[in-house]
Amino acid sequence: MLTTPKLSPRPLALVVSGLLVLSSHLLSGAEPPKASLVGVDNFEDGGRIAEAQWTTVTDKVAGGNSTVEANVVPDGAQGSKHAYRIGGEVGNGFQYPFAGATVAHPAKDLHDFAGVTFHVRGDGKPYVLQVNVASVKDHNDFNAGFVAPKEWTQVRIEFKDLKQNPYWGERVPWTGADVQGLTFRSGNAGKFQIDIDDVAYFK
């Protein structure tokens, strides 16, 4: 059961999971300076972008049978108190199965930003970060893959590495001017679990 408030689902936003080739973008070294970050959520009180709302998403909206739960849990990254745990099971009831969690926020002009950074801890499996933009009307969203190591690891994904599905849907140019949220999801059959923390856009 979700512990985060004001859920606002984005139906059918993920029907192309499973078609994308995943690649990890693990970052070593220091985080960008705070002045160059726009924080999305650090899962501590007051650490959320204005009006950001988390909810879970699965392929059940397309007739699938995947399941997911998401909760704020103790023991965050870099010694912080909390993180966001996303876990469940990706089923076999839909051609391109998926399960995960999404955060929606008012559209932001991030054309002068470079990408998304976050900390992740998980099961060693591949996952997908989806960046949701208003210009995509047919769910052919911008995606990039990452791996969730078993220990807290910072991941930084640059906007220039995001890809749309090349085989269907409308291809639109990336501008960064209408970013309205992020989705973290699994498209691999079986059980999964990741913790995320300190989600932000960076310059």
RAZIGI-V556810 format. One record per run of one state. SS is the DSSP state (H for helix, E for strand, C for the rest). FROM is the first residue (numbers start at 1). TO is the last residue. If there is no record, write none. Layout:
BEGIN
ss,from,to
SS,FROM,TO
SS,FROM,TO
END
This chain:
BEGIN
ss,from,to
C,1,25
E,26,26
C,27,33
H,34,36
E,37,41
C,42,47
E,48,48
C,49,52
E,53,58
H,59,62
C,63,66
E,67,74
C,75,76
H,77,79
C,80,81
E,82,90
C,91,98
E,99,108
C,109,114
E,115,122
C,123,125
E,126,133
C,134,141
E,142,147
C,148,152
E,153,158
H,159,161
C,162,162
E,163,163
C,164,178
E,179,186
C,187,189
E,190,202
C,203,203
END
